[in-house]
């Protein structure tokens, strides 16, 4: 296993630790969960950078990296809905998009193709990480910034998901 893939696997393995701290009933637990979430999210850029820089991109890494992102974001959304008054409908829409695109990616990869993250998909990940990070901070009251960021993250999440499926449809139409 190369270092970028090891970083990705470590990101997956540390999701339960994030959940442990997120559910601690203390400011220290909340701050630790926030810090761990940020570190795990930033390491997403590191593993991709190293894989490209060292030319060690693997099919396993291309599958595991977005899976790690989805597990971390999914775990964080679970905590936010359960413990931070995050809107359930927003979490469900984000989860639906993530699952749908992951199924699409799995089908394409198992057929020998690839579905790399688009620029809009990368923006989606950035906005989701920023949104979740802000919601993880131990604020008593949410402000307009929370809601604006949540709306922007949701809009880009849904739009980027729709574009993946529209691109797939266009590819299939060109083949037939």
PyMOL commands that set and color helices and strands:
alter all, ss='L'
color gray80, all
select helices_A, chain A and resi 3-13+15-22+27-53+59-83+88-110+119-136+144-175
alter helices_A, ss='H'
color red, helices_A
deselect
rebuild
show_as cartoon
